[in-house]
């Protein structure tokens, strides 16, 4: 059986474009499930600080907004993108 890796996956980003995980080969990756109306939303700023601290060392954070946990991410993709941009400024 062939070993499976994250690099086999392609997902759709917030703008509807295909994102291929092979573009992240060689990087250190953290994948997070996000929801803008979750009690843990303040962690966005901490994640942004972590990214800024280590991005020069091939570090990336990939976030997946999800509305399937208590309907805590009810916005459209455009609303989610705007919210994430505002909260990390």
C-alpha positions in Angstrom: 0.0 0.0 0.0 1.4 3.4 -1.0 2.0 5.8 1.8 -0.5 8.7 1.7 0.6 12.3 2.4 -1.0 15.7 2.4 0.6 16.4 -1.0 -2.0 14.2 -2.6 -4.8 16.6 -1.9 -6.2 19.6 -3.7 -8.9 21.8 -2.2 -10.8 24.9 -3.2 -9.7 28.1 -1.6 -11.9 31.0 -0.5 -11.8 32.6 -3.9 -12.9 29.3 -5.5 -9.5 28.5 -7.0 -7.9 25.1 -6.7 -5.1 24.9 -4.1 -2.7 22.0 -4.6 -0.8 21.0 -1.4 2.2 20.0 -3.5 3.0 23.7 -3.5 3.9 23.4 0.2 6.4 20.6 -0.2 9.5 21.3 1.9 7.6 23.6 4.3 6.5 23.2 7.9 2.7 23.2 7.9 0.1 23.8 10.5 -3.5 23.1 9.5 -6.2 24.7 11.6 -10.0 24.5 11.6 -11.4 28.0 12.0 -14.8 29.6 12.8 -15.2 33.3 13.2 -17.9 33.1 15.8 -16.1 30.6 18.0 -14.9 31.4 21.5 -11.3 30.6 20.3 -11.3 33.3 17.6 -8.8 35.4 19.5 -6.3 32.8 18.6 -6.2 34.2 15.1 -3.9 37.0 16.2 -1.7 34.4 18.0 -1.6 32.3 14.8 -0.7 35.4 12.8 2.1 36.3 15.2 3.4 32.7 15.0 3.3 32.9 11.2 5.2 36.2 11.1 7.8 34.9 13.5 8.6 31.7 11.5 7.6 32.4 7.9 11.2 33.0 6.9 11.9 29.4 8.0 9.5 27.9 5.5 6.5 27.9 7.9 2.9 28.2 6.7 -0.5 28.0 8.3 -3.4 26.7 6.3 -6.9 27.5 7.7 -10.1 25.7 6.9 -13.2 27.6 7.9 -15.9 25.2 9.0 -19.6 25.8 9.8 -20.2 22.2 10.9 -19.5 22.8 14.6 -22.4 24.7 16.1 -22.9 26.9 13.0 -20.0 29.1 14.1 -18.9 30.1 10.6 -22.1 31.1 8.8 -20.6 33.7 6.5 -19.9 33.6 2.8 -16.4 33.0 1.5 -16.0 36.7 0.9 -17.2 37.5 4.4 -14.9 35.0 6.0 -11.9 36.4 4.0 -12.7 40.0 5.1 -13.2 38.9 8.8 -9.9 37.1 8.8 -8.0 40.0 7.3 -9.5 42.5 9.8 -8.9 40.3 12.9 -5.2 39.8 12.1 -4.4 43.4 11.5 
